[in-house]
Amino acid sequence: MELCSSSSSLLRVSPEKLSFSSSISISQFQLKPSTFSKPRLRIHASLASETQGLPRDSPQRLLKELAQRKQSTTTPSKKKLPPKRFILRPPLDDKKLAERFLNSPQLSLKSFPLLSSCLPPSNLNSSDRTWIDEYLLEAKQALGYSLEPSSTLSDENPAKHFDTLLYLAFQHPSCDRARARHVKNGHSRLWFLGQYVIELAVTEFFLQRYPREPPGPMRERVFALIGKRFLPRWIKAANLQNLVFPYDDIDKLLRKDREPVVKSVFWALFGAIYLCYGMPEVYRVLFEVFGMDPDADDCQPRARRQLEDVDYVSVEFEGKKLGWQDIATYKPPEDALFAHPRLFRACVPPGMHRFRGNIWDFDSKPKVMQALGYPLPMNDRIQEITEARNIELGLGLQLCFLHPSKHKFEHPRFCFERLEYVGQKIQDIAMAERLLMKHLDAPGKWLQEKHRRLLMNKFCGRYLREKRLHNFIIYSEEVHDRYEHNRRLRNPATTAVQQAIHGLAYTVYGKPDVRRLMFEVFDFEQIQPKAV
């Protein structure tokens, strides 16, 4: 047999001179080299190992050779199994489901619902405790907090859960512990809240520091402080880079590897600080720990032609720049007209009193106040305080409806731009808090997308137009017809007025009134029944 002789002659050759040529002529079988040339090496190497102990002319040797050849040429295709996370699991029974929810830390705090919603959905395990024991003291020392465990504080103090939230803030998606669901969801929910906390804090700071400046240059200042390109600098200034990148040098990483991770940790950090200590502590960490300098050269806006501002500012802003300490430590007096009096004065110029008693004040203001549910009932000691607040509220509402085309070129601050700027930020954080408390098990990315879809600019303007409030916007005579009949001009203007109303509500009555306007008056979530 030709096959037998070829195999026996093959085995007589020493392993060093082993040849892989076949005695079967290629002209008889026109085999493609791509189908047989690669397995041939594997066939003969495995044959030499398996048939080593058998005699040369043994039938078992021949049978093994043929079986091996057949197996290598006709390999069955392996079925790809779906990943385990896509395999459906049987649902939990009612008893286990109830235990899981009742034992969740998210349902442990009744007095702090927002803080409770940002706690991890399950208790921390041993691997989480290991990180806390090794690195948490370093993080607290860098941020300027007491090294004592926060769990020793009283139950009425929200800072009791600071250690847990601070641990979650450093567990960015690239680290090993972020694979656990309770860690991943807890971190993502913190950065979802923290991004809006930082934006609101810096916006309020610059509005009061620069009472004459329009929002355009102010946005450039904000970006130079908290833009994602500059965040690694602040993390490094606070000596937190080793906790964020324990195995890498932050300066040698590429931007695409460094910036998303730092941004995630930075936002989550301020989400944790805001929940446990409030907005004054956010200012301290921003400007004292991270060393942000609003007067630095790289934080200044580009040079541009400014309109001359001939109007007065409030007395508390005259001749001085407020620092972050002034903003963080400010407490309104007991008989203050507003919830945020200094922010109101920074956004509503004193010269607005010249518009008292005009046509809009008599004709349009009562209809607008009735549609918005103003004025709200307040328990004031003196009746004159209530009357003064209502007068200022009416002037603020007129400013909210004052389009820049009317007076901006002669009086740059007599328009809704500054109120619109603070209104954007406060409606962002109000919606974020609402979504966090409403969806306890949702990750941050899902909440971010939900937040974006609910607060799109086109929806904000639509809700204002549904109340027929766009008819009261004050345009100049030259552009009035153009804005009335062109939706591409009208819709952005109605969006700006909507956001300015939220800014005014925040400065006059505080955040609860912003929630009332968003979810009861304008129905941002679109869950109220519609009138037929």
C-alpha positions as CSV (number, residue, x, y, z in Angstrom):
1,M,0.0,0.0,0.0
2,E,1.3,3.3,-1.0
3,L,-0.1,5.1,2.1
4,C,1.4,2.5,4.5
5,S,4.8,2.7,2.9
6,S,4.8,6.5,3.0
7,S,3.9,6.6,6.7
8,S,6.5,4.0,7.6
9,S,9.2,5.8,5.7
10,L,8.1,9.0,7.4
11,L,8.6,7.5,10.8
12,R,12.2,6.2,10.0
13,V,13.4,9.8,9.6
14,S,14.8,11.5,12.6
15,P,12.7,14.2,14.2
16,E,15.3,16.9,13.1
17,K,14.9,16.0,9.5
18,L,11.1,15.5,9.7
19,S,9.5,16.4,6.3
20,F,5.9,17.4,6.0
21,S,5.6,16.7,2.2
22,S,2.9,14.2,1.2
23,S,3.5,11.4,-1.3
24,I,0.0,12.0,-2.7
25,S,0.3,14.0,-5.9
26,I,-1.4,17.3,-5.9
27,S,-2.5,16.8,-9.5
28,Q,-4.9,14.1,-8.4
29,F,-6.5,16.3,-5.7
30,Q,-6.7,20.0,-6.5
31,L,-6.8,21.1,-2.9
32,K,-6.8,24.7,-1.9
33,P,-3.7,25.7,0.1
34,S,-5.8,27.8,2.4
35,T,-7.9,24.7,3.6
36,F,-5.1,22.1,4.1
37,S,-1.8,23.8,4.4
38,K,-2.3,25.1,7.9
39,P,-3.8,22.0,9.6
40,R,-1.0,19.8,8.0
41,L,1.5,21.0,10.6
42,R,-0.8,20.3,13.5
43,I,-1.7,16.9,12.1
44,H,1.8,15.5,11.8
45,A,3.0,17.1,15.1
46,S,0.1,15.5,17.0
47,L,0.6,12.2,15.1
48,A,4.2,11.9,16.2
49,S,3.2,12.4,19.9
50,E,0.3,10.0,19.9
51,T,1.7,7.1,17.9
52,Q,5.1,7.1,19.6
53,G,4.7,3.9,21.7
54,L,3.1,1.7,18.9
55,P,4.9,-0.5,16.4
56,R,5.5,0.8,12.9
57,D,3.2,-1.5,11.1
58,S,0.5,-1.7,13.8
59,P,-3.1,-1.4,12.6
60,Q,-3.9,0.8,15.6
61,R,-1.3,3.3,14.4
62,L,-3.0,3.5,11.0
63,L,-6.5,3.8,12.5
64,K,-5.3,6.6,14.7
65,E,-3.7,8.4,11.8
66,L,-6.8,8.2,9.7
67,A,-9.1,9.3,12.6
68,Q,-6.8,12.2,13.3
69,R,-6.8,13.3,9.7
70,K,-10.6,13.0,9.5
71,Q,-11.0,15.0,12.7
72,S,-8.7,17.8,11.6
73,T,-10.2,18.3,8.2
74,T,-13.9,18.2,9.3
75,T,-13.9,20.2,12.5
76,P,-17.5,20.9,13.7
77,S,-18.3,24.6,14.2
78,K,-18.6,25.6,17.8
79,K,-21.9,27.2,18.8
80,K,-21.5,30.7,20.4
81,L,-23.3,30.9,23.6
82,P,-24.9,34.2,24.6
83,P,-23.2,36.2,27.5
84,K,-24.5,35.4,30.9
85,R,-26.0,38.8,31.4
86,F,-28.4,38.2,28.4
87,I,-29.7,34.9,29.8
88,L,-33.1,35.4,31.4
89,R,-33.3,34.5,35.1
90,P,-36.5,33.6,36.9
91,P,-38.0,36.6,38.7
92,L,-37.7,36.9,42.5
93,D,-40.7,35.8,44.5
94,D,-42.6,38.5,46.4
95,K,-41.0,37.7,49.7
96,K,-37.4,38.0,48.5
97,L,-38.2,41.1,46.5
98,A,-39.8,42.8,49.5
99,E,-36.7,41.9,51.7
100,R,-34.4,43.2,49.0
101,F,-36.1,46.6,48.9
102,L,-36.7,46.9,52.7
103,N,-33.0,46.1,53.4
104,S,-31.7,48.6,50.8
105,P,-29.8,51.6,52.2
106,Q,-31.8,53.7,49.8
107,L,-34.9,53.3,52.0
108,S,-33.1,53.9,55.3
109,L,-33.4,57.7,55.5
110,K,-36.8,59.3,55.7
111,S,-35.6,62.8,56.6
112,F,-33.1,63.1,53.7
113,P,-34.9,61.6,50.6
114,L,-32.3,62.9,48.0
115,L,-29.3,61.7,50.0
116,S,-31.1,58.3,50.5
117,S,-31.7,57.9,46.8
118,C,-27.9,58.3,46.1
119,L,-26.8,55.7,48.5
120,P,-25.8,52.3,47.0
121,P,-28.8,49.9,46.5
122,S,-27.1,47.2,48.6
123,N,-24.7,47.2,51.6
124,L,-21.0,47.5,51.0
125,N,-19.1,44.2,50.9
126,S,-15.6,43.2,52.2
127,S,-13.8,44.4,49.0
128,D,-15.4,47.8,49.4
129,R,-14.4,47.9,53.0
130,T,-10.8,47.1,52.0
131,W,-10.6,50.1,49.8
132,I,-12.1,52.3,52.5
133,D,-9.6,51.1,55.1
134,E,-6.6,51.7,52.8
135,Y,-7.4,54.9,50.9
136,L,-10.3,56.8,52.5
137,L,-8.1,58.6,55.1
138,E,-5.9,59.9,52.3
139,A,-8.9,61.3,50.4
140,K,-10.4,62.9,53.5
141,Q,-7.1,64.5,54.4
142,A,-6.6,65.9,50.9
143,L,-10.1,67.4,51.0
144,G,-9.7,68.8,54.5
145,Y,-12.1,66.7,56.4
146,S,-11.9,65.1,59.8
147,L,-10.2,61.7,59.8
148,E,-12.8,60.2,62.2
149,P,-15.3,57.8,60.7
150,S,-18.5,59.6,59.7
151,S,-20.6,56.7,61.0
152,T,-20.0,58.0,64.5
153,L,-22.2,61.1,63.8
154,S,-25.8,61.3,64.8
155,D,-28.6,60.0,62.6
156,E,-29.9,63.6,62.1
157,N,-26.7,64.7,60.5
158,P,-26.5,64.0,56.7
159,A,-22.7,63.8,56.9
160,K,-23.0,60.4,58.6
161,H,-23.0,58.8,55.2
162,F,-20.1,60.8,53.8
163,D,-17.6,57.9,54.0
164,T,-19.8,55.7,51.8
165,L,-20.5,58.5,49.2
166,L,-16.8,59.5,49.2
167,Y,-15.9,55.9,48.5
168,L,-18.4,55.7,45.6
169,A,-17.1,59.0,44.2
170,F,-13.7,57.5,43.5
171,Q,-14.9,54.2,41.9
172,H,-14.9,55.4,38.3
173,P,-15.9,53.0,35.5
174,S,-12.3,52.0,34.6
175,C,-11.4,50.7,38.1
176,D,-11.8,47.0,39.2
177,R,-14.5,47.5,41.8
178,A,-16.8,49.3,39.3
179,R,-17.9,45.9,38.0
180,A,-20.2,45.4,41.0
181,R,-23.6,46.8,40.3
182,H,-24.1,48.7,43.5
183,V,-20.8,50.5,43.1
184,K,-21.3,51.3,39.4
185,N,-24.8,52.6,39.8
186,G,-23.9,54.5,43.0
187,H,-21.0,56.3,41.3
188,S,-22.9,57.1,38.1
189,R,-25.8,58.6,40.1
190,L,-23.4,60.8,42.0
191,W,-21.7,62.2,38.9
192,F,-25.2,62.8,37.4
193,L,-26.1,65.1,40.3
194,G,-22.6,66.6,40.8
195,Q,-22.3,68.1,37.3
196,Y,-25.4,70.3,37.9
197,V,-24.2,71.2,41.4
198,I,-20.9,72.6,40.1
199,E,-22.5,74.5,37.3
200,L,-25.1,76.2,39.6
201,A,-22.4,77.0,42.2
202,V,-20.0,78.7,39.7
203,T,-22.9,80.5,37.9
204,E,-24.1,82.0,41.2
205,F,-20.6,83.0,42.0
206,F,-19.9,84.8,38.7
207,L,-23.3,86.5,38.6
208,Q,-22.6,88.1,42.0
209,R,-18.9,88.8,41.3
210,Y,-19.5,90.5,38.0
211,P,-23.0,92.3,38.3
212,R,-22.6,94.2,35.0
213,E,-21.3,91.4,32.8
214,P,-23.5,89.7,30.2
215,P,-23.7,85.9,30.2
216,G,-21.5,85.5,27.1
217,P,-18.2,86.3,28.8
218,M,-19.4,84.6,32.0
219,R,-19.8,81.3,30.2
220,E,-16.2,81.5,29.1
221,R,-15.0,82.1,32.6
222,V,-17.1,79.1,33.8
223,F,-15.6,76.9,31.1
224,A,-12.0,77.9,32.0
225,L,-12.7,76.8,35.5
226,I,-14.7,73.6,35.2
227,G,-14.3,72.5,31.5
228,K,-13.2,68.9,31.2
229,R,-9.9,69.9,29.6
230,F,-8.9,71.7,32.9
231,L,-10.2,69.2,35.5
232,P,-6.9,67.1,35.6
233,R,-5.1,70.2,36.7
234,W,-7.4,70.6,39.8
235,I,-7.2,66.9,40.7
236,K,-3.4,67.1,40.6
237,A,-3.4,70.4,42.6
238,A,-5.3,68.5,45.4
239,N,-3.0,65.5,45.3
240,L,-5.8,63.1,44.4
241,Q,-4.3,61.8,41.2
242,N,-2.9,58.6,42.9
243,L,-6.4,57.7,44.1
244,V,-7.9,58.2,40.6
245,F,-5.0,56.5,38.7
246,P,-3.2,54.2,41.2
247,Y,-1.2,52.4,38.5
248,D,-0.6,55.2,36.0
249,D,1.1,58.6,35.7
250,I,-1.6,61.2,35.1
251,D,0.7,63.3,33.0
252,K,1.7,60.4,30.6
253,L,-1.9,59.3,29.8
254,L,-3.6,60.3,26.6
255,R,-6.4,62.9,26.8
256,K,-9.0,60.3,25.9
257,D,-7.8,58.1,28.7
258,R,-7.4,60.8,31.3
259,E,-10.2,63.3,30.9
260,P,-13.3,61.1,31.0
261,V,-12.1,59.4,34.2
262,V,-11.2,62.6,35.9
263,K,-14.5,64.2,34.9
264,S,-16.4,61.3,36.3
265,V,-14.6,61.4,39.7
266,F,-14.7,65.2,39.9
267,W,-18.5,65.4,39.3
268,A,-19.2,62.5,41.7
269,L,-17.0,64.1,44.4
270,F,-19.1,67.3,44.4
271,G,-22.3,65.3,44.3
272,A,-21.3,63.6,47.6
273,I,-20.2,66.9,49.1
274,Y,-23.4,68.7,48.2
275,L,-25.5,65.9,49.6
276,C,-23.7,65.8,53.0
277,Y,-22.6,69.4,53.6
278,G,-24.5,71.7,51.2
279,M,-23.5,74.4,48.8
280,P,-21.1,76.4,51.1
281,E,-18.8,73.4,51.3
282,V,-18.9,73.1,47.5
283,Y,-17.4,76.6,47.3
284,R,-14.7,75.8,49.9
285,V,-13.5,72.7,48.1
286,L,-13.6,74.4,44.7
287,F,-11.6,77.5,45.6
288,E,-9.6,76.4,48.7
289,V,-8.8,72.7,48.1
290,F,-8.5,72.7,44.3
291,G,-7.2,76.2,44.2
292,M,-9.4,77.7,41.4
293,D,-8.4,81.3,40.7
294,P,-11.1,83.3,38.9
295,D,-8.6,86.2,38.4
296,A,-6.0,84.0,36.6
297,D,-5.0,85.0,33.0
298,D,-6.3,81.8,31.4
299,C,-9.7,82.3,33.1
300,Q,-10.4,85.7,31.5
301,P,-12.9,86.0,28.5
302,R,-11.6,87.0,25.1
303,A,-11.7,90.7,24.3
304,R,-14.9,91.9,22.7
305,R,-16.8,95.1,22.1
306,Q,-18.9,95.8,25.2
307,L,-22.0,97.9,25.3
308,E,-21.7,100.8,27.7
309,D,-23.6,100.2,30.9
310,V,-24.8,103.5,32.3
311,D,-27.2,102.0,34.9
312,Y,-26.7,101.6,38.6
313,V,-26.0,98.3,40.4
314,S,-27.1,97.5,43.9
315,V,-25.2,99.1,46.8
316,E,-23.6,95.8,48.0
317,F,-21.9,95.3,44.6
318,E,-20.7,98.9,44.2
319,G,-16.9,99.3,44.1
320,K,-15.9,95.8,45.1
321,K,-15.6,92.3,43.8
322,L,-17.1,89.6,46.0
323,G,-14.9,86.6,46.8
324,W,-16.0,83.0,47.3
325,Q,-16.0,83.4,51.0
326,D,-18.6,86.2,50.7
327,I,-20.8,83.9,48.6
328,A,-20.3,80.8,50.9
329,T,-20.9,82.5,54.2
330,Y,-23.7,84.8,53.1
331,K,-27.0,84.4,55.1
332,P,-30.0,86.6,54.2
333,P,-31.4,88.6,57.1
334,E,-34.5,87.5,58.9
335,D,-36.8,90.1,57.3
336,A,-35.4,89.6,53.8
337,L,-37.8,90.0,50.9
338,F,-36.4,87.0,49.0
339,A,-35.0,83.6,49.5
340,H,-31.8,84.7,47.7
341,P,-31.8,88.5,48.0
342,R,-28.3,89.2,46.7
343,L,-28.7,87.0,43.7
344,F,-32.0,88.8,42.9
345,R,-30.2,92.1,43.1
346,A,-27.4,90.8,40.8
347,C,-30.0,89.8,38.1
348,V,-32.7,92.5,38.5
349,P,-31.1,96.0,38.2
350,P,-32.5,98.7,40.5
351,G,-33.4,100.8,37.5
352,M,-36.3,98.5,36.7
353,H,-38.4,100.7,39.0
354,R,-38.8,103.2,36.1
355,F,-41.1,100.6,34.5
356,R,-43.6,100.6,37.4
357,G,-47.0,101.7,36.2
358,N,-46.5,101.2,32.5
359,I,-48.9,99.6,30.1
360,W,-47.5,96.1,30.6
361,D,-47.7,96.5,34.4
362,F,-51.4,97.2,34.3
363,D,-52.5,95.1,31.3
364,S,-50.2,92.0,31.1
365,K,-48.8,91.5,34.6
366,P,-52.1,90.4,36.3
367,K,-52.7,87.7,33.6
368,V,-49.1,86.4,33.9
369,M,-49.3,86.3,37.7
370,Q,-52.6,84.5,37.5
371,A,-51.3,81.9,35.1
372,L,-48.2,81.3,37.3
373,G,-50.1,81.2,40.6
374,Y,-48.4,84.4,41.9
375,P,-48.1,85.9,44.5
376,L,-47.6,82.9,46.8
377,P,-49.0,83.2,50.4
378,M,-46.2,84.1,52.8
379,N,-46.1,84.5,56.6
380,D,-44.5,87.9,57.1
381,R,-44.3,89.9,60.3
382,I,-45.2,93.1,58.6
383,Q,-47.6,93.7,55.8
384,E,-45.2,96.2,54.1
385,I,-42.7,93.3,53.5
386,T,-45.4,91.4,51.6
387,E,-46.3,94.4,49.5
388,A,-42.6,95.2,48.8
389,R,-42.0,91.6,47.7
390,N,-45.0,91.6,45.4
391,I,-43.8,94.9,43.8
392,E,-40.3,93.5,43.2
393,L,-41.9,90.2,41.9
394,G,-43.9,92.2,39.3
395,L,-40.8,94.1,38.1
396,G,-38.9,90.8,37.9
397,L,-41.7,89.3,35.8
398,Q,-41.6,92.2,33.5
399,L,-37.8,91.7,33.1
400,C,-38.4,88.0,32.3
401,F,-40.6,89.1,29.4
402,L,-38.3,91.9,28.2
403,H,-36.6,90.8,25.0
404,P,-33.1,92.1,24.3
405,S,-34.3,93.8,21.1
406,K,-36.2,96.4,23.3
407,H,-33.7,98.1,25.5
408,K,-30.4,96.2,25.4
409,F,-28.4,98.5,23.2
410,E,-29.0,101.5,25.5
411,H,-29.3,99.6,28.8
412,P,-27.5,96.2,28.5
413,R,-29.0,94.7,31.7
414,F,-32.6,95.5,30.9
415,C,-33.4,92.1,29.4
416,F,-33.9,88.6,30.6
417,E,-30.4,87.3,29.9
418,R,-29.0,87.0,33.4
419,L,-32.2,85.6,34.8
420,E,-32.2,83.1,31.9
421,Y,-28.7,82.0,32.8
422,V,-29.4,81.2,36.4
423,G,-32.8,79.7,35.4
424,Q,-31.1,77.1,33.1
425,K,-28.9,75.9,35.9
426,I,-31.6,75.7,38.6
427,Q,-34.1,73.8,36.3
428,D,-31.3,71.4,35.5
429,I,-30.6,70.6,39.2
430,A,-34.3,70.5,40.1
431,M,-35.0,68.0,37.4
432,A,-32.0,65.9,38.3
433,E,-33.1,65.7,42.0
434,R,-36.6,64.7,40.8
435,L,-35.3,61.9,38.6
436,L,-33.0,60.6,41.3
437,M,-35.7,60.3,43.9
438,K,-38.2,58.9,41.3
439,H,-36.0,56.2,39.8
440,L,-34.0,54.6,42.6
441,D,-32.6,51.7,40.6
442,A,-31.7,53.6,37.4
443,P,-28.0,54.1,36.5
444,G,-26.6,57.6,35.9
445,K,-26.4,57.3,32.1
446,W,-30.0,56.4,31.8
447,L,-31.0,59.3,34.1
448,Q,-28.8,61.6,32.0
449,E,-30.6,60.7,28.8
450,K,-34.0,61.0,30.5
451,H,-32.9,64.4,31.8
452,R,-31.8,65.6,28.4
453,R,-35.1,64.5,26.7
454,L,-37.3,66.2,29.3
455,L,-35.4,69.6,29.3
456,M,-34.9,70.0,25.6
457,N,-35.1,73.7,24.6
458,K,-38.0,73.1,22.2
459,F,-40.1,71.6,25.0
460,C,-39.4,74.5,27.4
461,G,-40.7,77.0,24.8
462,R,-43.7,74.8,24.0
463,Y,-44.9,74.6,27.6
464,L,-44.8,78.4,27.8
465,R,-46.7,78.7,24.5
466,E,-49.3,76.2,25.7
467,K,-50.1,78.6,28.6
468,R,-50.4,81.4,26.0
469,L,-47.8,83.4,27.8
470,H,-45.7,84.1,24.7
471,N,-48.2,86.8,23.8
472,F,-46.8,89.0,26.6
473,I,-43.2,89.1,25.5
474,I,-42.0,92.7,24.9
475,Y,-40.2,93.1,21.6
476,S,-39.0,96.2,19.9
477,E,-41.3,97.7,17.3
478,E,-38.8,96.9,14.5
479,V,-38.8,93.2,15.1
480,H,-42.2,92.5,16.6
481,D,-43.9,91.3,13.4
482,R,-40.8,89.2,12.5
483,Y,-40.9,87.3,15.9
484,E,-44.6,86.9,15.9
485,H,-44.8,85.1,12.5
486,N,-41.4,83.4,12.3
487,R,-41.2,80.3,14.5
488,R,-37.4,80.0,14.1
489,L,-37.1,83.4,15.9
490,R,-40.1,83.0,18.2
491,N,-39.3,79.6,19.7
492,P,-35.8,80.3,21.1
493,A,-37.3,83.5,22.6
494,T,-40.1,81.6,24.3
495,T,-37.5,79.1,25.6
496,A,-35.4,82.0,27.1
497,V,-38.5,83.5,28.8
498,Q,-39.4,80.1,30.3
499,Q,-36.0,79.7,31.8
500,A,-35.9,83.3,33.0
501,I,-39.2,82.7,34.9
502,H,-37.5,79.7,36.7
503,G,-34.5,81.9,37.6
504,L,-36.8,84.6,39.1
505,A,-38.8,81.9,41.0
506,Y,-35.5,80.6,42.5
507,T,-34.2,84.1,43.6
508,V,-37.6,85.2,45.1
509,Y,-39.1,82.0,46.6
510,G,-36.4,79.4,46.4
511,K,-36.0,76.0,44.9
512,P,-39.5,74.7,46.0
513,D,-41.2,77.3,43.8
514,V,-39.1,76.1,40.8
515,R,-40.3,72.6,41.4
516,R,-43.9,73.9,41.6
517,L,-43.6,75.7,38.3
518,M,-41.9,72.9,36.5
519,F,-44.0,69.9,37.7
520,E,-47.4,71.5,38.5
521,V,-47.8,74.6,36.4
522,F,-45.9,73.7,33.2
523,D,-45.9,69.9,33.7
524,F,-42.5,69.2,32.3
525,E,-43.0,65.5,32.8
526,Q,-46.3,65.5,30.9
527,I,-48.1,63.3,33.4
528,Q,-51.1,65.6,34.2
529,P,-54.4,65.0,32.3
530,K,-55.0,67.3,29.4
531,A,-58.1,69.4,29.0
532,V,-60.3,68.1,26.2
